[in-house]
Amino acid sequence: MKILYEQATELLKKLIAIPSFSTEEAAASDFIEAFLRQKGVHPIRKYHNIWCYNQHFESGKPLVLLNSHLDTVRPNSQYQMDPFAPVIKDGKLYGLGSNDAGGALVSLIATFLYFNERKDLPFNLCLAATAEEENSGPHGIRCILDDLMPISVAIVGEPTQMDMAISEKGSMVLDCVATGRAGHAAREEGDNAIYRAIRDISWFSSYEFPVDPGQPRAVKMTVTEINGGLQHNIVPGECSFTVDIRFDHNYTVKEIINNIKNHTFCDLTVRPNILYPSVIACSHLLVQAGIEIGCETYDSPTSSDQGWLQLPSVKIGPGNSARSHSADEYIYLSEIEDGISTYIRLLESLKKLMASGKQLNSLSFVPQLEP
């Protein structure tokens, strides 16, 4: 285990030093591919996505996907340290992508290598290091789903402090335009588009989608960008703003959009690449395997590549989501060690439950279906 941890830490340090912004992951993908080949694994590649199967793959066994992403956001202006210089200080490894999601990626790679040559597994393993997660791009995991062997269940590596997310919010973005009529500000001419936008923005900030008593908030809408006006003495004829929406299985995309259209006056466009919510029941065998080893379960408010999978999956990984996209990003070295240990124990626990005759299947999964 110590050797796996040391290898994973060194691998992460080298990945940090390779810029891998979304759509620009070629060098990082090259590095991961070469590393796996050096370990005797035979990776497959499409665009900047890398995946491989365990050495003793057996047709007919269920397939467990181990997935995390190798792309990062761009460093923000508040960085005090070099985002591409891996530095260890006070038990922390600093660097862009260390927490989101480099720690999870290298821990899953270490876990795959731990099980790769095992002949006693009741399931097959597929390791996938994928691209374009941060921008939900077309050349990320969704472009390889038809290329992968049929997946029974997935473990998606994201910073969750090794708690197990059994549900995850969906995500979509609206581009809204409020239209008025331009005029001279001094003469009180025109119809101010900013004032029109404010009315709709006020609705977005206060409206609550109805849910049954005691249920969590089903839809969260947040206005995140606004742009309007040309200069101080012109009444603006147009004001645009952006809305970030997170939603669960209580409402479909169509229901959400229809509700918005019935309450607002702006013209809206839904951006492509909608991520759908993910839910797996506590009765699912993988969740039970996690509970057996002491994993806490929770409902995640954030989105990830789970939204593209539309199959049973859990989100779990080392690191803390609160550090993601922050300046001087870091992960504790102890979190990487714990991540590898927990992933291994999770799969061993799954193996034990399957040995008792329980089946790994997709029956405890609720897909998001549009009417």
Number of C-alpha atoms within 10 A of each C-alpha: 13 8 9 18 22 15 16 25 21 13 21 23 22 15 25 25 17 17 20 23 22 23 19 15 22 18 14 22 24 14 16 21 22 14 14 17 12 10 9 11 19 16 18 14 17 15 15 24 26 23 23 20 22 20 17 15 18 14 10 9 14 19 22 22 24 23 25 31 28 31 29 27 19 15 19 13 7 9 14 9 15 14 23 19 16 22 15 15 11 7 12 17 25 25 28 35 32 31 31 32 26 33 33 33 31 29 32 27 23 26 25 21 19 14 19 20 14 12 12 9 21 16 20 22 23 20 23 27 26 28 35 26 25 20 15 20 16 14 18 26 27 20 16 18 13 9 10 14 13 12 19 18 24 21 22 26 31 29 27 20 16 23 19 22 25 22 25 27 25 26 23 19 21 19 18 22 23 24 21 19 13 17 17 13 15 9 10 11 13 16 17 24 23 23 15 20 25 14 14 18 21 12 15 19 13 11 13 13 14 12 13 9 6 6 9 10 15 17 21 20 21 15 18 10 11 16 12 18 17 11 9 9 12 18 25 24 20 21 22 20 22 19 22 15 18 23 25 23 20 17 17 17 21 11 12 15 15 10 12 17 12 8 12 18 16 22 13 19 13 14 10 11 15 15 22 28 26 32 26 23 17 15 12 20 21 28 22 18 22 23 17 14 13 12 18 14 19 14 15 16 15 14 23 25 26 28 24 20 20 17 21 26 30 25 29 24 35 32 28 19 17 11 16 22 17 18 17 20 21 27 26 21 22 14 23 27 20 18 28 27 17 22 25 20 17 22 19 16 20 23 18 15 18 18 12 8 8 12 12 21 15 16 12 16 19 16 17 19 9 9 7
